[in-house]
């Protein structure tokens, strides 16, 4: 009798602490982040925290997808439930995302963070939800800089050069302003294009660039810092709405902390650059005067880009401008 009672107690305990297989939900989290980058650690942390916090009721699994445009499409269709996607990656479906990728938009990282978090995000949430996506969190990829097969420190050096243009209006505007010969392609096609010589330049954030074949085929990294490469963690709206309030709370509590992520990405850049240089790579610092040569060709085209994007871009642009003024009035804090 005692043995039977012990077995019953053990079974009851297991039933109370585990979720039956039939009751489990399995979600996929799409990401283009490469191994060796701090970016991937935040995605993995979210999958682990959610699976553990829900006691297996909602199991998340990271899925590598080389094309961010594909991730967005799959999340919208519900084939992947969650995606970690940059603004550039989202721009194919959500053109307004290009506004956050506006070249030479930000005066500083502090301004960028304040305006994005407090003024741009509410408008972005509305825009994304209209496309069937819920923004769970903001993410960080880093500043975009120019990468070339040979040193390209001036705008003149890329004029007429065949360069990769990302599938976003902001990327097209940037390279077009410089007179480059743009070839639009997704990330998955960039690396063979650089290796074969189909293109000779592109622009990428260093934490991502250094983990890809581009670091070998285009070893010159030029610190133009022309645009900030932010990202979002998005979830299919229908799948999100179908979760119980308790599970939504668990997922929300597991999402990346953008403040922590920004610090982690910033902290990773310098040592990674030193390591890159030791392996034969080149990191080209630019003076303020040199960077101004790039800016003066691009900045005049910002307003036209907003008109070209259309949709809710003017509303998002107005929110950003309001935030920039408010940030300045606060003394830049």
C-alpha positions as CSV (number, residue, x, y, z in Angstrom):
1,X,0.0,0.0,0.0
2,X,2.8,2.4,0.9
3,X,4.5,1.6,-2.5
4,X,1.3,2.3,-4.3
5,X,0.7,5.5,-2.5
6,X,4.3,6.7,-3.3
7,X,3.8,5.9,-7.0
8,X,0.5,7.8,-7.0
9,X,2.1,10.8,-5.3
10,X,5.0,10.8,-7.8
11,X,2.6,10.7,-10.7
12,X,0.5,13.5,-9.3
13,X,3.7,15.6,-8.8
14,X,4.8,15.1,-12.4
15,X,1.3,15.9,-13.7
16,X,1.4,19.2,-11.8
17,X,4.9,20.3,-13.0
18,X,4.9,19.1,-16.6
19,X,2.7,19.9,-19.6
20,X,1.2,16.9,-21.5
21,X,2.5,16.6,-25.1
22,X,-1.0,17.3,-26.5
23,X,-1.2,20.6,-24.6
24,X,2.2,21.9,-25.7
25,X,2.6,24.6,-28.3
26,X,5.8,24.7,-30.4
27,X,6.8,28.0,-32.0
28,X,9.6,28.8,-34.3
29,X,11.7,32.0,-34.0
30,X,13.3,33.1,-37.2
31,X,16.6,34.9,-37.2
32,X,19.4,35.6,-39.7
33,X,22.0,36.1,-36.9
34,X,25.2,34.1,-37.3
35,X,27.0,32.0,-34.7
36,X,29.7,34.0,-33.0
37,X,27.7,37.2,-32.7
38,X,26.2,38.6,-29.5
39,X,23.0,39.1,-31.5
40,X,22.2,35.4,-31.5
41,X,22.6,35.1,-27.7
42,X,19.6,37.4,-27.1
43,X,17.4,35.3,-29.4
44,X,18.5,32.1,-27.7
45,X,17.9,33.6,-24.3
46,X,14.4,34.4,-25.2
47,X,13.6,30.9,-26.4
48,X,15.1,29.4,-23.3
49,X,13.3,31.8,-20.9
50,X,9.9,31.3,-22.6
51,X,10.2,27.5,-22.7
52,X,11.3,27.3,-19.1
53,X,8.9,30.0,-17.8
54,X,5.9,28.2,-19.4
55,X,7.0,24.9,-18.0
56,X,7.0,23.5,-21.5
57,X,3.6,24.7,-22.4
58,X,5.0,27.0,-25.0
59,X,8.3,25.8,-26.5
60,X,10.3,28.2,-28.7
61,X,13.0,27.0,-31.2
62,X,15.3,29.2,-33.1
63,X,15.4,28.7,-36.8
64,X,18.1,30.2,-39.0
65,X,16.8,31.9,-42.1
66,X,19.3,33.7,-44.3
67,X,16.9,36.2,-45.8
68,X,15.2,38.6,-43.4
69,X,12.6,39.3,-46.0
70,X,11.7,35.6,-46.0
71,X,11.4,35.8,-42.2
72,X,8.9,38.6,-42.3
73,X,6.8,36.9,-44.9
74,X,6.8,33.6,-43.0
75,X,5.8,35.4,-39.8
76,X,2.9,37.2,-41.5
77,X,1.7,33.9,-43.0
78,X,2.0,32.1,-39.6
79,X,4.5,29.6,-40.8
80,X,7.0,31.1,-38.3
81,X,5.4,32.6,-35.2
82,X,8.2,35.0,-34.1
83,X,10.9,36.8,-36.0
84,X,13.9,38.9,-35.0
85,X,14.2,41.3,-38.0
86,X,16.0,44.5,-38.7
87,X,14.2,47.5,-40.1
88,X,15.8,46.9,-43.4
89,X,14.5,43.3,-43.4
90,X,11.0,44.5,-42.7
91,X,11.0,47.2,-45.3
92,X,9.9,45.0,-48.1
93,X,6.5,44.4,-46.4
94,X,6.5,47.6,-44.3
95,X,8.0,50.4,-46.3
96,X,7.7,52.8,-43.4
97,X,10.4,50.8,-41.6
98,X,12.9,52.5,-43.9
99,X,12.2,55.8,-42.0
100,X,14.1,54.4,-39.0
101,X,17.0,53.5,-41.4
102,X,17.2,57.1,-42.8
103,X,20.8,57.8,-43.5
104,X,22.3,60.5,-41.2
105,X,19.1,60.7,-39.2
106,X,20.6,60.7,-35.7
107,X,23.0,63.2,-34.1
108,X,24.0,60.8,-31.4
109,X,23.2,57.4,-30.0
110,X,21.5,59.0,-27.0
111,X,19.2,61.0,-29.3
112,X,18.4,57.9,-31.3
113,X,17.5,55.8,-28.2
114,X,15.4,58.5,-26.7
115,X,13.4,59.3,-29.8
116,X,13.0,55.7,-30.9
117,X,11.8,54.5,-27.6
118,X,9.5,57.4,-26.7
119,X,8.2,58.7,-30.0
120,X,8.8,56.4,-32.9
121,X,7.8,53.1,-31.2
122,X,4.1,53.9,-30.6
123,X,3.7,54.8,-34.3
124,X,5.6,51.8,-35.4
125,X,3.4,49.4,-33.4
126,X,0.4,50.8,-35.1
127,X,2.0,50.4,-38.6
128,X,3.2,46.9,-37.9
129,X,-0.1,45.7,-36.5
130,X,-1.9,46.8,-39.6
131,X,0.3,44.2,-41.4
132,X,-0.5,41.5,-39.0
133,X,2.6,41.8,-36.8
134,X,2.9,42.7,-33.1
135,X,6.1,44.3,-32.0
136,X,7.2,42.5,-28.8
137,X,10.5,44.4,-28.4
138,X,13.1,46.6,-30.0
139,X,16.5,45.2,-30.7
140,X,19.9,46.4,-31.7
141,X,22.2,45.5,-34.6
142,X,24.6,48.5,-34.6
143,X,25.7,51.3,-36.9
144,X,25.9,50.5,-40.6
145,X,29.2,51.3,-42.3
146,X,30.5,50.8,-45.8
147,X,32.4,47.6,-46.6
148,X,34.5,47.3,-49.8
149,X,36.8,44.9,-51.6
150,X,39.3,47.8,-51.7
151,X,39.7,50.9,-49.5
152,X,36.8,53.3,-50.2
153,X,37.2,56.2,-47.8
154,X,35.5,58.9,-49.9
155,X,32.2,59.2,-51.7
156,X,34.1,59.6,-55.0
157,X,35.6,56.2,-54.5
158,X,32.2,54.5,-54.7
159,X,30.8,56.6,-57.5
160,X,29.9,54.3,-60.4
161,X,31.0,51.2,-58.3
162,X,28.7,48.2,-58.4
163,X,27.3,47.9,-54.9
164,X,24.7,45.8,-53.1
165,X,21.5,47.7,-52.3
166,X,19.4,46.3,-49.6
167,X,15.7,45.9,-50.4
168,X,14.7,49.1,-48.7
169,X,14.1,52.7,-49.8
170,X,16.7,54.0,-47.4
171,X,19.4,51.9,-48.9
172,X,18.5,52.8,-52.4
173,X,18.5,56.5,-51.4
174,X,21.9,56.3,-49.7
175,X,23.7,54.6,-52.6
176,X,21.9,56.6,-55.2
177,X,22.9,59.9,-53.5
178,X,26.5,58.8,-53.9
179,X,26.2,57.9,-57.6
180,X,26.9,54.3,-57.0
181,X,25.8,51.6,-59.5
182,X,23.3,49.8,-57.2
183,X,22.3,46.1,-57.5
184,X,19.4,45.2,-55.2
185,X,19.6,41.8,-53.5
186,X,18.8,40.1,-50.2
187,X,21.5,39.3,-47.7
188,X,21.6,35.6,-48.7
189,X,22.8,36.7,-52.2
190,X,25.4,39.3,-51.0
191,X,28.2,36.9,-50.0
192,X,28.5,35.0,-53.3
193,X,28.1,38.3,-55.1
194,X,31.1,39.8,-53.3
195,X,33.1,36.7,-53.9
196,X,32.4,36.6,-57.6
197,X,32.9,40.3,-58.1
198,X,29.3,40.9,-59.1
199,X,29.4,43.7,-56.5
200,X,32.4,45.4,-54.9
201,X,30.8,47.1,-51.9
202,X,27.8,47.0,-49.5
203,X,27.0,48.4,-46.1
204,X,26.6,46.3,-42.9
205,X,26.8,46.6,-39.1
206,X,30.1,45.3,-37.8
207,X,28.8,42.8,-35.3
208,X,27.0,41.0,-38.1
209,X,29.6,41.6,-40.9
210,X,32.4,40.1,-39.0
211,X,30.6,36.7,-38.7
212,X,30.0,36.4,-42.4
213,X,32.0,35.6,-45.5
214,X,31.9,39.3,-46.4
215,X,34.7,39.9,-43.9
216,X,37.0,37.9,-46.1
217,X,35.8,39.0,-49.6
218,X,35.4,42.7,-48.7
219,X,37.9,43.2,-45.9
220,X,37.8,47.0,-45.8
221,X,35.4,48.4,-43.2
222,X,34.9,52.1,-43.4
223,X,33.3,53.9,-40.4
224,X,30.9,56.1,-42.2
225,X,28.2,55.4,-39.5
226,X,25.6,56.6,-42.0
227,X,22.6,54.8,-40.6
228,X,21.6,53.0,-37.4
229,X,20.6,49.4,-37.9
230,X,17.9,48.7,-35.4
231,X,15.6,45.7,-35.2
232,X,12.4,44.4,-33.8
233,X,11.1,41.1,-32.3
234,X,7.8,40.6,-34.0
235,X,5.1,37.9,-33.6
236,X,2.2,36.9,-35.8
237,X,-0.8,38.8,-34.5
238,X,-3.3,35.9,-34.8
239,X,-0.9,33.5,-32.9
240,X,-0.3,36.2,-30.3
241,X,-4.0,36.8,-29.8
242,X,-4.6,33.1,-29.5
243,X,-2.3,32.8,-26.5
244,X,-3.7,32.9,-23.0
245,X,-3.0,36.0,-21.0
246,X,-0.7,34.0,-18.8
247,X,1.4,32.8,-21.7
248,X,1.5,36.3,-23.3
249,X,2.9,37.6,-20.0
250,X,5.6,34.9,-19.9
251,X,6.7,35.7,-23.5
252,X,6.7,39.4,-22.8
253,X,8.9,38.8,-19.7
254,X,11.3,36.8,-21.8
255,X,11.8,39.3,-24.6
256,X,15.2,41.0,-25.0
257,X,15.9,44.1,-23.0
258,X,16.8,46.7,-25.6
259,X,18.9,48.8,-23.2
260,X,21.0,45.7,-22.2
261,X,21.2,44.7,-25.9
262,X,22.5,48.1,-27.0
263,X,25.2,48.1,-24.4
264,X,26.2,44.5,-25.3
265,X,26.5,45.3,-29.0
266,X,28.5,48.5,-28.3
267,X,30.8,46.6,-25.9
268,X,31.4,43.9,-28.5
269,X,32.4,46.2,-31.4
270,X,35.9,47.4,-30.3
271,X,37.4,44.0,-29.3
272,X,35.9,42.4,-32.4
273,X,37.5,45.1,-34.6
274,X,40.9,44.5,-33.0
275,X,40.6,40.8,-33.6
276,X,39.5,41.4,-37.2
277,X,42.5,43.6,-37.8
278,X,44.9,41.0,-36.4
279,X,43.5,38.6,-38.9
280,X,44.3,40.9,-41.8
281,X,41.1,43.0,-42.0
282,X,41.1,46.8,-42.3
283,X,39.0,49.2,-40.2
284,X,39.2,52.7,-41.5
285,X,38.4,55.5,-39.1
286,X,37.1,58.7,-40.6
287,X,37.5,62.3,-39.3
288,X,34.5,64.5,-38.8
289,X,35.4,66.3,-41.9
290,X,35.6,63.1,-44.0
291,X,32.3,61.9,-42.7
292,X,30.8,65.3,-43.5
293,X,31.7,64.7,-47.2
294,X,29.4,61.7,-47.2
295,X,26.6,63.4,-45.2
296,X,26.4,66.4,-47.5
297,X,25.5,64.3,-50.5
298,X,22.9,62.2,-48.7
299,X,21.1,64.5,-46.2
300,X,19.4,66.8,-48.8
301,X,17.4,63.7,-50.0
302,X,15.8,62.9,-46.7
303,X,12.5,64.7,-47.2
304,X,12.1,63.2,-50.7
305,X,12.6,59.8,-49.3
306,X,9.6,60.3,-46.9
307,X,7.5,61.3,-49.8
308,X,8.6,58.3,-51.9
309,X,7.8,55.9,-49.1
310,X,4.3,57.3,-48.6
311,X,1.8,55.5,-46.4
312,X,2.3,56.3,-42.7
313,X,5.9,57.5,-43.3
314,X,5.0,61.2,-42.9
315,X,3.3,60.4,-39.5
316,X,6.4,58.5,-38.3
317,X,8.7,61.2,-39.6
318,X,6.7,63.9,-37.7
319,X,6.9,61.8,-34.5
320,X,10.7,61.5,-34.9
321,X,11.1,65.3,-35.5
322,X,9.0,66.0,-32.5
323,X,11.1,63.7,-30.4
324,X,14.3,65.2,-31.7
325,X,13.1,68.7,-30.6
326,X,12.1,67.4,-27.2
327,X,15.4,65.7,-26.7
328,X,17.3,68.9,-27.6
329,X,15.1,70.9,-25.2
330,X,16.1,68.4,-22.4
331,X,19.7,69.4,-23.0
332,X,20.5,66.3,-25.0
333,X,19.7,63.9,-22.1
